[in-house]
Amino acid sequence: MTAAVSEVIRVAMTLSPVEREEIAETLLHSIDGGLGEADESKWRDEINRRIAEARSGEVTMLTREQVDTMIAQHRAARGM
């Protein structure tokens, strides 16, 4: 990481979450051109599908503790 990048991040972290989100969205848009309307619609559909699966019990939800345990086990198995 360059000194310039470190400085930008340091200053950005002093901003409010809303301001940081605005910066992140602007930077992301500058890289990939942002999502088109069709892409946004697909993401909304996917999000709604996943919410419906969770609410219906079709998928098994995990607690943070369960996920943390799984990650720790995976890292241990890989010698990390």
PyMOL Python script that loads the backbone (N, CA, C, O; Angstrom):
from pymol import cmd

cmd.read_pdbstr("""\
ATOM      1  N   MET A   1       0.851  -1.167   0.000  1.00  0.00           N
ATOM      2  CA  MET A   1       0.000   0.000   0.000  1.00  0.00           C
ATOM      3  C   MET A   1       0.898   1.231   0.000  1.00  0.00           C
ATOM      4  O   MET A   1       1.832   1.339   0.795  1.00  0.00           O
ATOM      5  N   THR A   2       0.601   2.148  -0.898  1.00  0.00           N
ATOM      6  CA  THR A   2       1.414   3.361  -0.976  1.00  0.00           C
ATOM      7  C   THR A   2       1.056   4.319   0.159  1.00  0.00           C
ATOM      8  O   THR A   2       0.023   4.185   0.815  1.00  0.00           O
ATOM      9  N   ALA A   3       1.943   5.287   0.366  1.00  0.00           N
ATOM     10  CA  ALA A   3       1.696   6.289   1.403  1.00  0.00           C
ATOM     11  C   ALA A   3       0.440   7.093   1.085  1.00  0.00           C
ATOM     12  O   ALA A   3      -0.322   7.448   1.985  1.00  0.00           O
ATOM     13  N   ALA A   4       0.229   7.374  -0.185  1.00  0.00           N
ATOM     14  CA  ALA A   4      -0.959   8.141  -0.585  1.00  0.00           C
ATOM     15  C   ALA A   4      -2.234   7.370  -0.263  1.00  0.00           C
ATOM     16  O   ALA A   4      -3.198   7.941   0.246  1.00  0.00           O
ATOM     17  N   VAL A   5      -2.239   6.084  -0.557  1.00  0.00           N
ATOM     18  CA  VAL A   5      -3.414   5.255  -0.261  1.00  0.00           C
ATOM     19  C   VAL A   5      -3.635   5.180   1.238  1.00  0.00           C
ATOM     20  O   VAL A   5      -4.768   5.294   1.705  1.00  0.00           O
ATOM     21  N   SER A   6      -2.579   4.990   1.988  1.00  0.00           N
ATOM     22  CA  SER A   6      -2.689   4.939   3.449  1.00  0.00           C
ATOM     23  C   SER A   6      -3.272   6.229   4.001  1.00  0.00           C
ATOM     24  O   SER A   6      -4.103   6.201   4.909  1.00  0.00           O
ATOM     25  N   GLU A   7      -2.838   7.357   3.458  1.00  0.00           N
ATOM     26  CA  GLU A   7      -3.329   8.654   3.932  1.00  0.00           C
ATOM     27  C   GLU A   7      -4.806   8.839   3.588  1.00  0.00           C
ATOM     28  O   GLU A   7      -5.576   9.332   4.412  1.00  0.00           O
ATOM     29  N   VAL A   8      -5.202   8.451   2.388  1.00  0.00           N
ATOM     30  CA  VAL A   8      -6.608   8.565   1.995  1.00  0.00           C
ATOM     31  C   VAL A   8      -7.474   7.715   2.925  1.00  0.00           C
ATOM     32  O   VAL A   8      -8.521   8.169   3.386  1.00  0.00           O
ATOM     33  N   ILE A   9      -7.045   6.500   3.196  1.00  0.00           N
ATOM     34  CA  ILE A   9      -7.802   5.614   4.081  1.00  0.00           C
ATOM     35  C   ILE A   9      -7.856   6.186   5.488  1.00  0.00           C
ATOM     36  O   ILE A   9      -8.907   6.153   6.128  1.00  0.00           O
ATOM     37  N   ARG A  10      -6.733   6.714   5.981  1.00  0.00           N
ATOM     38  CA  ARG A  10      -6.701   7.285   7.329  1.00  0.00           C
ATOM     39  C   ARG A  10      -7.712   8.418   7.453  1.00  0.00           C
ATOM     40  O   ARG A  10      -8.469   8.478   8.422  1.00  0.00           O
ATOM     41  N   VAL A  11      -7.724   9.312   6.472  1.00  0.00           N
ATOM     42  CA  VAL A  11      -8.657  10.436   6.508  1.00  0.00           C
ATOM     43  C   VAL A  11     -10.091   9.945   6.340  1.00  0.00           C
ATOM     44  O   VAL A  11     -10.989  10.413   7.039  1.00  0.00           O
ATOM     45  N   ALA A  12     -10.313   9.021   5.435  1.00  0.00           N
ATOM     46  CA  ALA A  12     -11.663   8.503   5.194  1.00  0.00           C
ATOM     47  C   ALA A  12     -12.243   7.867   6.452  1.00  0.00           C
ATOM     48  O   ALA A  12     -13.443   7.981   6.701  1.00  0.00           O
ATOM     49  N   MET A  13     -11.424   7.208   7.236  1.00  0.00           N
ATOM     50  CA  MET A  13     -11.916   6.541   8.440  1.00  0.00           C
ATOM     51  C   MET A  13     -12.373   7.517   9.515  1.00  0.00           C
ATOM     52  O   MET A  13     -13.012   7.107  10.484  1.00  0.00           O
ATOM     53  N   THR A  14     -12.059   8.792   9.366  1.00  0.00           N
ATOM     54  CA  THR A  14     -12.540   9.789  10.321  1.00  0.00           C
ATOM     55  C   THR A  14     -13.935  10.282   9.956  1.00  0.00           C
ATOM     56  O   THR A  14     -14.565  10.995  10.736  1.00  0.00           O
ATOM     57  N   LEU A  15     -14.421   9.907   8.777  1.00  0.00           N
ATOM     58  CA  LEU A  15     -15.736  10.349   8.312  1.00  0.00           C
ATOM     59  C   LEU A  15     -16.836   9.465   8.881  1.00  0.00           C
ATOM     60  O   LEU A  15     -16.577   8.388   9.417  1.00  0.00           O
ATOM     61  N   SER A  16     -18.045   9.936   8.756  1.00  0.00           N
ATOM     62  CA  SER A  16     -19.199   9.158   9.223  1.00  0.00           C
ATOM     63  C   SER A  16     -19.410   7.955   8.300  1.00  0.00           C
ATOM     64  O   SER A  16     -18.927   7.955   7.168  1.00  0.00           O
ATOM     65  N   PRO A  17     -20.118   6.942   8.769  1.00  0.00           N
ATOM     66  CA  PRO A  17     -20.412   5.791   7.904  1.00  0.00           C
ATOM     67  C   PRO A  17     -21.114   6.190   6.610  1.00  0.00           C
ATOM     68  O   PRO A  17     -20.831   5.616   5.559  1.00  0.00           O
ATOM     69  N   VAL A  18     -22.013   7.151   6.665  1.00  0.00           N
ATOM     70  CA  VAL A  18     -22.727   7.589   5.460  1.00  0.00           C
ATOM     71  C   VAL A  18     -21.751   8.221   4.469  1.00  0.00           C
ATOM     72  O   VAL A  18     -21.837   7.972   3.267  1.00  0.00           O
ATOM     73  N   GLU A  19     -20.833   9.031   4.967  1.00  0.00           N
ATOM     74  CA  GLU A  19     -19.839   9.660   4.091  1.00  0.00           C
ATOM     75  C   GLU A  19     -18.902   8.619   3.486  1.00  0.00           C
ATOM     76  O   GLU A  19     -18.550   8.703   2.310  1.00  0.00           O
ATOM     77  N   ARG A  20     -18.499   7.631   4.300  1.00  0.00           N
ATOM     78  CA  ARG A  20     -17.618   6.569   3.784  1.00  0.00           C
ATOM     79  C   ARG A  20     -18.333   5.746   2.709  1.00  0.00           C
ATOM     80  O   ARG A  20     -17.728   5.351   1.712  1.00  0.00           O
ATOM     81  N   GLU A  21     -19.631   5.494   2.924  1.00  0.00           N
ATOM     82  CA  GLU A  21     -20.403   4.748   1.931  1.00  0.00           C
ATOM     83  C   GLU A  21     -20.460   5.514   0.614  1.00  0.00           C
ATOM     84  O   GLU A  21     -20.333   4.926  -0.460  1.00  0.00           O
ATOM     85  N   GLU A  22     -20.650   6.813   0.701  1.00  0.00           N
ATOM     86  CA  GLU A  22     -20.696   7.650  -0.501  1.00  0.00           C
ATOM     87  C   GLU A  22     -19.371   7.579  -1.258  1.00  0.00           C
ATOM     88  O   GLU A  22     -19.351   7.468  -2.484  1.00  0.00           O
ATOM     89  N   ILE A  23     -18.271   7.643  -0.517  1.00  0.00           N
ATOM     90  CA  ILE A  23     -16.948   7.543  -1.144  1.00  0.00           C
ATOM     91  C   ILE A  23     -16.762   6.170  -1.783  1.00  0.00           C
ATOM     92  O   ILE A  23     -16.294   6.067  -2.916  1.00  0.00           O
ATOM     93  N   ALA A  24     -17.130   5.117  -1.055  1.00  0.00           N
ATOM     94  CA  ALA A  24     -16.972   3.753  -1.575  1.00  0.00           C
ATOM     95  C   ALA A  24     -17.772   3.567  -2.858  1.00  0.00           C
ATOM     96  O   ALA A  24     -17.277   2.988  -3.825  1.00  0.00           O
ATOM     97  N   GLU A  25     -19.007   4.059  -2.867  1.00  0.00           N
ATOM     98  CA  GLU A  25     -19.840   3.927  -4.064  1.00  0.00           C
ATOM     99  C   GLU A  25     -19.235   4.689  -5.243  1.00  0.00           C
ATOM    100  O   GLU A  25     -19.244   4.202  -6.374  1.00  0.00           O
ATOM    101  N   THR A  26     -18.712   5.879  -4.975  1.00  0.00           N
ATOM    102  CA  THR A  26     -18.094   6.680  -6.032  1.00  0.00           C
ATOM    103  C   THR A  26     -16.868   5.975  -6.594  1.00  0.00           C
ATOM    104  O   THR A  26     -16.682   5.915  -7.809  1.00  0.00           O
ATOM    105  N   LEU A  27     -16.025   5.437  -5.702  1.00  0.00           N
ATOM    106  CA  LEU A  27     -14.827   4.740  -6.164  1.00  0.00           C
ATOM    107  C   LEU A  27     -15.185   3.481  -6.942  1.00  0.00           C
ATOM    108  O   LEU A  27     -14.597   3.211  -7.990  1.00  0.00           O
ATOM    109  N   LEU A  28     -16.138   2.715  -6.443  1.00  0.00           N
ATOM    110  CA  LEU A  28     -16.551   1.495  -7.142  1.00  0.00           C
ATOM    111  C   LEU A  28     -17.111   1.832  -8.516  1.00  0.00           C
ATOM    112  O   LEU A  28     -16.796   1.165  -9.501  1.00  0.00           O
ATOM    113  N   HIS A  29     -17.934   2.857  -8.580  1.00  0.00           N
ATOM    114  CA  HIS A  29     -18.512   3.266  -9.858  1.00  0.00           C
ATOM    115  C   HIS A  29     -17.413   3.674 -10.834  1.00  0.00           C
ATOM    116  O   HIS A  29     -17.535   3.436 -12.036  1.00  0.00           O
ATOM    117  N   SER A  30     -16.343   4.287 -10.331  1.00  0.00           N
ATOM    118  CA  SER A  30     -15.251   4.721 -11.206  1.00  0.00           C
ATOM    119  C   SER A  30     -14.477   3.541 -11.779  1.00  0.00           C
ATOM    120  O   SER A  30     -13.797   3.678 -12.795  1.00  0.00           O
ATOM    121  N   ILE A  31     -14.578   2.380 -11.131  1.00  0.00           N
ATOM    122  CA  ILE A  31     -13.857   1.194 -11.595  1.00  0.00           C
ATOM    123  C   ILE A  31     -14.683   0.391 -12.592  1.00  0.00           C
ATOM    124  O   ILE A  31     -14.205   0.047 -13.673  1.00  0.00           O
ATOM    125  N   ASP A  32     -15.924   0.095 -12.221  1.00  0.00           N
ATOM    126  CA  ASP A  32     -16.720  -0.808 -13.051  1.00  0.00           C
ATOM    127  C   ASP A  32     -17.897  -0.142 -13.752  1.00  0.00           C
ATOM    128  O   ASP A  32     -18.694  -0.816 -14.405  1.00  0.00           O
ATOM    129  N   GLY A  33     -18.007   1.154 -13.622  1.00  0.00           N
ATOM    130  CA  GLY A  33     -19.101   1.853 -14.269  1.00  0.00           C
ATOM    131  C   GLY A  33     -20.423   1.720 -13.550  1.00  0.00           C
ATOM    132  O   GLY A  33     -21.445   2.218 -14.021  1.00  0.00           O
ATOM    133  N   GLY A  34     -20.409   1.051 -12.411  1.00  0.00           N
ATOM    134  CA  GLY A  34     -21.641   0.875 -11.648  1.00  0.00           C
ATOM    135  C   GLY A  34     -22.536  -0.175 -12.272  1.00  0.00           C
ATOM    136  O   GLY A  34     -22.285  -0.653 -13.378  1.00  0.00           O
ATOM    137  N   LEU A  35     -23.566  -0.521 -11.557  1.00  0.00           N
ATOM    138  CA  LEU A  35     -24.510  -1.503 -12.055  1.00  0.00           C
ATOM    139  C   LEU A  35     -25.520  -0.828 -12.963  1.00  0.00           C
ATOM    140  O   LEU A  35     -25.965   0.291 -12.709  1.00  0.00           O
ATOM    141  N   GLY A  36     -25.868  -1.528 -14.016  1.00  0.00           N
ATOM    142  CA  GLY A  36     -26.949  -1.048 -14.857  1.00  0.00           C
ATOM    143  C   GLY A  36     -28.283  -1.382 -14.207  1.00  0.00           C
ATOM    144  O   GLY A  36     -28.341  -2.118 -13.222  1.00  0.00           O
ATOM    145  N   GLU A  37     -29.343  -0.837 -14.766  1.00  0.00           N
ATOM    146  CA  GLU A  37     -30.671  -1.073 -14.200  1.00  0.00           C
ATOM    147  C   GLU A  37     -31.028  -2.556 -14.220  1.00  0.00           C
ATOM    148  O   GLU A  37     -31.635  -3.059 -13.275  1.00  0.00           O
ATOM    149  N   ALA A  38     -30.657  -3.262 -15.290  1.00  0.00           N
ATOM    150  CA  ALA A  38     -30.948  -4.694 -15.384  1.00  0.00           C
ATOM    151  C   ALA A  38     -30.194  -5.465 -14.306  1.00  0.00           C
ATOM    152  O   ALA A  38     -30.744  -6.387 -13.704  1.00  0.00           O
ATOM    153  N   ASP A  39     -28.934  -5.093 -14.058  1.00  0.00           N
ATOM    154  CA  ASP A  39     -28.144  -5.760 -13.023  1.00  0.00           C
ATOM    155  C   ASP A  39     -28.740  -5.511 -11.645  1.00  0.00           C
ATOM    156  O   ASP A  39     -28.826  -6.424 -10.824  1.00  0.00           O
ATOM    157  N   GLU A  40     -29.148  -4.275 -11.398  1.00  0.00           N
ATOM    158  CA  GLU A  40     -29.759  -3.957 -10.107  1.00  0.00           C
ATOM    159  C   GLU A  40     -31.036  -4.756  -9.906  1.00  0.00           C
ATOM    160  O   GLU A  40     -31.310  -5.226  -8.802  1.00  0.00           O
ATOM    161  N   SER A  41     -31.807  -4.910 -10.954  1.00  0.00           N
ATOM    162  CA  SER A  41     -33.043  -5.691 -10.878  1.00  0.00           C
ATOM    163  C   SER A  41     -32.734  -7.158 -10.565  1.00  0.00           C
ATOM    164  O   SER A  41     -33.429  -7.782  -9.762  1.00  0.00           O
ATOM    165  N   LYS A  42     -31.706  -7.699 -11.189  1.00  0.00           N
ATOM    166  CA  LYS A  42     -31.310  -9.092 -10.927  1.00  0.00           C
ATOM    167  C   LYS A  42     -30.879  -9.269  -9.476  1.00  0.00           C
ATOM    168  O   LYS A  42     -31.227 -10.260  -8.835  1.00  0.00           O
ATOM    169  N   TRP A  43     -30.110  -8.292  -8.954  1.00  0.00           N
ATOM    170  CA  TRP A  43     -29.675  -8.377  -7.558  1.00  0.00           C
ATOM    171  C   TRP A  43     -30.856  -8.288  -6.613  1.00  0.00           C
ATOM    172  O   TRP A  43     -30.913  -9.017  -5.623  1.00  0.00           O
ATOM    173  N   ARG A  44     -31.813  -7.391  -6.910  1.00  0.00           N
ATOM    174  CA  ARG A  44     -33.015  -7.297  -6.064  1.00  0.00           C
ATOM    175  C   ARG A  44     -33.774  -8.615  -6.067  1.00  0.00           C
ATOM    176  O   ARG A  44     -34.235  -9.075  -5.022  1.00  0.00           O
ATOM    177  N   ASP A  45     -33.902  -9.222  -7.244  1.00  0.00           N
ATOM    178  CA  ASP A  45     -34.588 -10.520  -7.342  1.00  0.00           C
ATOM    179  C   ASP A  45     -33.865 -11.580  -6.518  1.00  0.00           C
ATOM    180  O   ASP A  45     -34.496 -12.369  -5.815  1.00  0.00           O
ATOM    181  N   GLU A  46     -32.539 -11.592  -6.610  1.00  0.00           N
ATOM    182  CA  GLU A  46     -31.752 -12.577  -5.858  1.00  0.00           C
ATOM    183  C   GLU A  46     -31.897 -12.367  -4.358  1.00  0.00           C
ATOM    184  O   GLU A  46     -32.065 -13.325  -3.604  1.00  0.00           O
ATOM    185  N   ILE A  47     -31.833 -11.125  -3.932  1.00  0.00           N
ATOM    186  CA  ILE A  47     -31.985 -10.814  -2.507  1.00  0.00           C
ATOM    187  C   ILE A  47     -33.357 -11.250  -2.019  1.00  0.00           C
ATOM    188  O   ILE A  47     -33.478 -11.877  -0.967  1.00  0.00           O
ATOM    189  N   ASN A  48     -34.382 -10.921  -2.777  1.00  0.00           N
ATOM    190  CA  ASN A  48     -35.747 -11.306  -2.387  1.00  0.00           C
ATOM    191  C   ASN A  48     -35.911 -12.824  -2.342  1.00  0.00           C
ATOM    192  O   ASN A  48     -36.604 -13.350  -1.472  1.00  0.00           O
ATOM    193  N   ARG A  49     -35.273 -13.527  -3.279  1.00  0.00           N
ATOM    194  CA  ARG A  49     -35.332 -14.990  -3.289  1.00  0.00           C
ATOM    195  C   ARG A  49     -34.687 -15.557  -2.028  1.00  0.00           C
ATOM    196  O   ARG A  49     -35.228 -16.466  -1.398  1.00  0.00           O
ATOM    197  N   ARG A  50     -33.541 -15.019  -1.671  1.00  0.00           N
ATOM    198  CA  ARG A  50     -32.838 -15.510  -0.483  1.00  0.00           C
ATOM    199  C   ARG A  50     -33.606 -15.198   0.798  1.00  0.00           C
ATOM    200  O   ARG A  50     -33.635 -16.016   1.718  1.00  0.00           O
ATOM    201  N   ILE A  51     -34.218 -14.038   0.862  1.00  0.00           N
ATOM    202  CA  ILE A  51     -35.034 -13.695   2.030  1.00  0.00           C
ATOM    203  C   ILE A  51     -36.194 -14.673   2.146  1.00  0.00           C
ATOM    204  O   ILE A  51     -36.495 -15.156   3.237  1.00  0.00           O
ATOM    205  N   ALA A  52     -36.845 -14.967   1.028  1.00  0.00           N
ATOM    206  CA  ALA A  52     -37.975 -15.905   1.039  1.00  0.00           C
ATOM    207  C   ALA A  52     -37.527 -17.293   1.488  1.00  0.00           C
ATOM    208  O   ALA A  52     -38.234 -17.948   2.253  1.00  0.00           O
ATOM    209  N   GLU A  53     -36.369 -17.748   1.027  1.00  0.00           N
ATOM    210  CA  GLU A  53     -35.841 -19.052   1.449  1.00  0.00           C
ATOM    211  C   GLU A  53     -35.578 -19.080   2.950  1.00  0.00           C
ATOM    212  O   GLU A  53     -35.886 -20.063   3.624  1.00  0.00           O
ATOM    213  N   ALA A  54     -35.012 -18.005   3.463  1.00  0.00           N
ATOM    214  CA  ALA A  54     -34.716 -17.944   4.902  1.00  0.00           C
ATOM    215  C   ALA A  54     -36.005 -17.942   5.718  1.00  0.00           C
ATOM    216  O   ALA A  54     -36.111 -18.645   6.723  1.00  0.00           O
ATOM    217  N   ARG A  55     -36.963 -17.164   5.290  1.00  0.00           N
ATOM    218  CA  ARG A  55     -38.226 -17.072   6.030  1.00  0.00           C
ATOM    219  C   ARG A  55     -39.017 -18.377   5.989  1.00  0.00           C
ATOM    220  O   ARG A  55     -39.701 -18.722   6.952  1.00  0.00           O
ATOM    221  N   SER A  56     -38.925 -19.092   4.887  1.00  0.00           N
ATOM    222  CA  SER A  56     -39.695 -20.329   4.739  1.00  0.00           C
ATOM    223  C   SER A  56     -39.038 -21.505   5.455  1.00  0.00           C
ATOM    224  O   SER A  56     -39.661 -22.551   5.639  1.00  0.00           O
ATOM    225  N   GLY A  57     -37.787 -21.335   5.857  1.00  0.00           N
ATOM    226  CA  GLY A  57     -37.062 -22.427   6.485  1.00  0.00           C
ATOM    227  C   GLY A  57     -36.434 -23.368   5.473  1.00  0.00           C
ATOM    228  O   GLY A  57     -35.904 -24.417   5.839  1.00  0.00           O
ATOM    229  N   GLU A  58     -36.491 -22.998   4.205  1.00  0.00           N
ATOM    230  CA  GLU A  58     -35.928 -23.816   3.129  1.00  0.00           C
ATOM    231  C   GLU A  58     -34.407 -23.951   3.256  1.00  0.00           C
ATOM    232  O   GLU A  58     -33.823 -24.954   2.844  1.00  0.00           O
ATOM    233  N   VAL A  59     -33.787 -22.931   3.827  1.00  0.00           N
ATOM    234  CA  VAL A  59     -32.332 -22.973   4.047  1.00  0.00           C
ATOM    235  C   VAL A  59     -32.068 -22.920   5.543  1.00  0.00           C
ATOM    236  O   VAL A  59     -32.877 -22.399   6.310  1.00  0.00           O
ATOM    237  N   THR A  60     -30.944 -23.456   5.942  1.00  0.00           N
ATOM    238  CA  THR A  60     -30.561 -23.449   7.344  1.00  0.00           C
ATOM    239  C   THR A  60     -29.700 -22.228   7.617  1.00  0.00           C
ATOM    240  O   THR A  60     -28.682 -22.006   6.961  1.00  0.00           O
ATOM    241  N   MET A  61     -30.119 -21.454   8.581  1.00  0.00           N
ATOM    242  CA  MET A  61     -29.365 -20.265   8.951  1.00  0.00           C
ATOM    243  C   MET A  61     -28.343 -20.648  10.018  1.00  0.00           C
ATOM    244  O   MET A  61     -28.588 -21.527  10.844  1.00  0.00           O
ATOM    245  N   LEU A  62     -27.197 -19.973   9.985  1.00  0.00           N
ATOM    246  CA  LEU A  62     -26.145 -20.212  10.965  1.00  0.00           C
ATOM    247  C   LEU A  62     -25.957 -18.969  11.822  1.00  0.00           C
ATOM    248  O   LEU A  62     -26.135 -17.845  11.353  1.00  0.00           O
ATOM    249  N   THR A  63     -25.599 -19.182  13.068  1.00  0.00           N
ATOM    250  CA  THR A  63     -25.267 -18.056  13.932  1.00  0.00           C
ATOM    251  C   THR A  63     -23.834 -17.620  13.628  1.00  0.00           C
ATOM    252  O   THR A  63     -23.072 -18.345  12.989  1.00  0.00           O
ATOM    253  N   ARG A  64     -23.495 -16.458  14.084  1.00  0.00           N
ATOM    254  CA  ARG A  64     -22.121 -15.988  13.908  1.00  0.00           C
ATOM    255  C   ARG A  64     -21.138 -16.935  14.586  1.00  0.00           C
ATOM    256  O   ARG A  64     -20.061 -17.210  14.058  1.00  0.00           O
ATOM    257  N   GLU A  65     -21.515 -17.428  15.752  1.00  0.00           N
ATOM    258  CA  GLU A  65     -20.638 -18.341  16.485  1.00  0.00           C
ATOM    259  C   GLU A  65     -20.395 -19.615  15.670  1.00  0.00           C
ATOM    260  O   GLU A  65     -19.276 -20.126  15.637  1.00  0.00           O
ATOM    261  N   GLN A  66     -21.433 -20.122  15.019  1.00  0.00           N
ATOM    262  CA  GLN A  66     -21.273 -21.322  14.196  1.00  0.00           C
ATOM    263  C   GLN A  66     -20.330 -21.051  13.023  1.00  0.00           C
ATOM    264  O   GLN A  66     -19.476 -21.878  12.705  1.00  0.00           O
ATOM    265  N   VAL A  67     -20.487 -19.913  12.397  1.00  0.00           N
ATOM    266  CA  VAL A  67     -19.621 -19.556  11.271  1.00  0.00           C
ATOM    267  C   VAL A  67     -18.182 -19.388  11.753  1.00  0.00           C
ATOM    268  O   VAL A  67     -17.250 -19.871  11.110  1.00  0.00           O
ATOM    269  N   ASP A  68     -17.999 -18.701  12.886  1.00  0.00           N
ATOM    270  CA  ASP A  68     -16.653 -18.521  13.433  1.00  0.00           C
ATOM    271  C   ASP A  68     -15.996 -19.866  13.725  1.00  0.00           C
ATOM    272  O   ASP A  68     -14.807 -20.048  13.465  1.00  0.00           O
ATOM    273  N   THR A  69     -16.770 -20.812  14.265  1.00  0.00           N
ATOM    274  CA  THR A  69     -16.248 -22.148  14.552  1.00  0.00           C
ATOM    275  C   THR A  69     -15.842 -22.847  13.261  1.00  0.00           C
ATOM    276  O   THR A  69     -14.780 -23.464  13.194  1.00  0.00           O
ATOM    277  N   MET A  70     -16.689 -22.751  12.233  1.00  0.00           N
ATOM    278  CA  MET A  70     -16.368 -23.380  10.948  1.00  0.00           C
ATOM    279  C   MET A  70     -15.101 -22.793  10.339  1.00  0.00           C
ATOM    280  O   MET A  70     -14.273 -23.524   9.795  1.00  0.00           O
ATOM    281  N   ILE A  71     -14.951 -21.487  10.430  1.00  0.00           N
ATOM    282  CA  ILE A  71     -13.753 -20.829   9.890  1.00  0.00           C
ATOM    283  C   ILE A  71     -12.517 -21.276  10.663  1.00  0.00           C
ATOM    284  O   ILE A  71     -11.481 -21.572  10.067  1.00  0.00           O
ATOM    285  N   ALA A  72     -12.625 -21.324  11.983  1.00  0.00           N
ATOM    286  CA  ALA A  72     -11.490 -21.757  12.806  1.00  0.00           C
ATOM    287  C   ALA A  72     -11.092 -23.195  12.470  1.00  0.00           C
ATOM    288  O   ALA A  72      -9.904 -23.507  12.375  1.00  0.00           O
ATOM    289  N   GLN A  73     -12.080 -24.066  12.291  1.00  0.00           N
ATOM    290  CA  GLN A  73     -11.797 -25.465  11.947  1.00  0.00           C
ATOM    291  C   GLN A  73     -11.132 -25.555  10.570  1.00  0.00           C
ATOM    292  O   GLN A  73     -10.192 -26.326  10.376  1.00  0.00           O
ATOM    293  N   HIS A  74     -11.620 -24.773   9.634  1.00  0.00           N
ATOM    294  CA  HIS A  74     -11.046 -24.771   8.289  1.00  0.00           C
ATOM    295  C   HIS A  74      -9.589 -24.296   8.329  1.00  0.00           C
ATOM    296  O   HIS A  74      -8.715 -24.891   7.699  1.00  0.00           O
ATOM    297  N   ARG A  75      -9.344 -23.220   9.078  1.00  0.00           N
ATOM    298  CA  ARG A  75      -7.982 -22.698   9.180  1.00  0.00           C
ATOM    299  C   ARG A  75      -7.065 -23.721   9.865  1.00  0.00           C
ATOM    300  O   ARG A  75      -5.924 -23.913   9.445  1.00  0.00           O
ATOM    301  N   ALA A  76      -7.564 -24.368  10.909  1.00  0.00           N
ATOM    302  CA  ALA A  76      -6.752 -25.366  11.620  1.00  0.00           C
ATOM    303  C   ALA A  76      -6.394 -26.517  10.685  1.00  0.00           C
ATOM    304  O   ALA A  76      -5.270 -27.019  10.700  1.00  0.00           O
ATOM    305  N   ALA A  77      -7.366 -26.927   9.871  1.00  0.00           N
ATOM    306  CA  ALA A  77      -7.136 -28.039   8.946  1.00  0.00           C
ATOM    307  C   ALA A  77      -6.083 -27.666   7.895  1.00  0.00           C
ATOM    308  O   ALA A  77      -5.367 -28.529   7.386  1.00  0.00           O
ATOM    309  N   ARG A  78      -6.001 -26.373   7.580  1.00  0.00           N
ATOM    310  CA  ARG A  78      -5.030 -25.900   6.592  1.00  0.00           C
ATOM    311  C   ARG A  78      -3.734 -25.459   7.228  1.00  0.00           C
ATOM    312  O   ARG A  78      -2.821 -25.012   6.533  1.00  0.00           O
ATOM    313  N   GLY A  79      -3.636 -25.580   8.569  1.00  0.00           N
ATOM    314  CA  GLY A  79      -2.407 -25.197   9.265  1.00  0.00           C
ATOM    315  C   GLY A  79      -2.211 -23.698   9.372  1.00  0.00           C
ATOM    316  O   GLY A  79      -1.081 -23.211   9.407  1.00  0.00           O
ATOM    317  N   MET A  80      -3.293 -22.983   9.422  1.00  0.00           N
ATOM    318  CA  MET A  80      -3.207 -21.521   9.480  1.00  0.00           C
ATOM    319  C   MET A  80      -3.301 -21.027  10.904  1.00  0.00           C
ATOM    320  O   MET A  80      -3.246 -19.820  11.144  1.00  0.00           O
TER     321      MET A  80
END
""", "prot")
cmd.dss("prot")
cmd.show_as("cartoon", "prot")
cmd.util.cbc("prot")
cmd.orient("prot")
